[in-house]
Amino acid sequence: MRFKRFAAWALSLGWSVAAFAEHDIEFVSEHPPEIAMDNRYATLPLWTACAEPGQLCGGATAGYATTRAGTLSLDGPMFAASLTWPRDHWTFSGFAFYDPLSFSSGIEHRPLNVIFTNDVPLSMPEAAEFTGLNGDAHDYGVGFAARREATLPLLGKVNLSAGLLWQVMSLHDFRYDYRVLEGPDAGLTGTLDYDNDYQHWVPFAGIAWERGNERWRYQPHVQFAMPLPRRGMVGHITGPGFDLRGDQDSAGHGKHFGDPSLTIGFDVTYLPWNLSVDIGTALTQYLLEPQIHDGVSQDLVLMFRWDGRPH
């Protein structure tokens, strides 16, 4: 009997330490929508090609992305359409994108801690259980870009691209039910949500190296994007006797939503079909995003592009 009691106590203590060793719920909740924005910057339709100068050509891209942090996931398709107009040594393009993503999760055991308001009448951080996550993250926007061929020292012949896009990351019904498990508020229940629309103007720039033959084109590329302005994440928490809203910046905890993004891709195009797949983005986003965003365990994104005019 004493052994069983000791084992139960040890397991309980071990679970408590593990819970507090993890990142808190607000820290982790911020990252999947930010990574979705990074995935979109990485797959902007900047490197399409048209056959003849002065003639418009269209393109379409479609893909799928999934991001995970513990049991929390953000998954869904990604779509974009573009028009490209080559003119002498310049190429001008406009594009629109829409990524309808969905949240889901299992049971999350994490510290309850929020910094979008300083008025929560709870002891925080405290071990809690989070369930019932659902909701959507709709990432959409429009933009334009200008591209020019150039020959640079050490880099050789390259394509340089720069432009601006308007983007909205709309979080709707991004909501948890929580139950405090330890401390003076143990057993208390409530809801926590992060619904908000984040609008950004995003300047971006990139460089690509185009190589290939009559059937295949290979195009490694690097892109940088900076969503402006950076914002404090908005939140809403309820519990017995309180219903509070706020944002991290107004609460004095800084602006954390909307990260600068450096992404690396490698397009492979089968020219007879005008069909491209971005192998480099799939690989680098998978390897780098969990290193850049603590608490994220996986980011998978696969994108295909079709150009409307033969090469």
Order of alpha helices (4+ residues) and beta strands (2+ residues): alpha-alpha-beta-beta-beta-beta-beta-beta-beta-beta-beta-beta-beta-beta-beta-beta-alpha-beta
